[in-house]
Amino acid sequence: MTDINRHNFLAELSKLLTFMYEEDRLTALNMYEDIFQSCQDEQQLVHHLVSPTRQAVILARAYDSKERMLHVDTRSKKSDLYEDEEDMVPGFVLAIEKIRSEVQQLLGETPALPVPDEQMSLFTAEAEQQSLIPTVEEIIVDSAQAEEKTASEEIAEVTVEEAVSDVAAEEEAGDDPVDAFLAEYENEVPVIYREENVQEQMSRHESARVRNIRRERSVPLLILYYLAAIPLCLVATLVLLIPTLISLALAFVFAVAGIAAVSCAFGSFVIFADILVVLGAGLVLLALGLLFLWLFVWFIGGAIAGMINGAIKLGNRLCTKEVAA
Amino acid sequence: MRRVWPIVMTVVLIVVLIGAVSVGVGLITGANMDRVFNVLDNQYNLTIYYEYITGELIPALLDAGIIVK
């Protein structure tokens, strides 16, 4: 585990709460910021909260997006406070309040004593430092910028919302569902605050390098390739046209013969055994006609078109060079 | 294309099987091939086509070198 401060914690939490409506996300982040501000020992608080991922899972479990969809719109027209509607306090707010009360009990916070005027200078520096601490909105903007820069953060794309259904199933098993989920999550997806080994980092660098490389066509090489490839393709196409046309001719002959045999079987024969023989022969001829017709289609659409497509792809592959983006 | 091959082959095999069973049942139940050929010859002049192919077309192709004996 690496040490993280309030800024990192809230920035990461902001990214993980994208499944919430914007208004709810801001509310949740503001509440977490209040918790941080009310707590004197930041590291102990972070230790208690464990990780942003864990908090995001807790919020995700308490968050009812369908119910929130109905309330967000009406809330935007009313006051932003939840105290006036006790029965409509959303689950995630209650979850954060529960965390706040746990933190207060654990850290044993006491109300601040009145500070003499002569000691206020001690707090002005702290107050200035407080003003330097970014607000939630700034944290969100910073996190959005950081998201664009770092490729490694793509691993966080596995949203918490997708995993909530799994957590609900684990809840029935009896253990703490949040811990169970996080244990499974750590096995599947590398967590940001987990120390990564060198191999993972190298593979990420390699994938990022591959993403930064684009292929550029070399026009002179391409022209040379097509000068050689077009005659060869024409010859190959002509060679392939022979079996293609033979297939078409045979399909036509067998189909006509089969149709003639079947129609003749019911029109010209009176003995049932003869009808059966001619009908069977007609069916065999029709089947052969279908086979040769499919061969014709395969030669046209599969062999010839595939050869031309393959030649074009080969040209693109041979006549391109890798250029750093 | 690859997915169509099994479908086409299955249909062809089924139809050929039905046709072969029909021919077999017809022969077992008393079909006469000479009688069948006579009826078809009367209907489609098969003998004329056969004589044309064996008597004129194939020798012409052999002379032209298209078919090698």
Interface residues (C-beta under 8 A of the other chain):
Chain A: A260 A261 C264 S268 F269 I271 F272 A273 D274 I275 L276 V277 V278 L279 G280 A281 G282 L283 V284 L286 A287 L288 L290 L291 W294 W298 G301 G302
Chain B: M1 V4 W5 V8 M9 V11 V12 L13 V15 V16 I18 G19 A20 V21 S22 V23 G24 V25 G26 L27 T29 G30 A31 N32 M33 R35 V36 V39 L40 N42 Q43 Y44
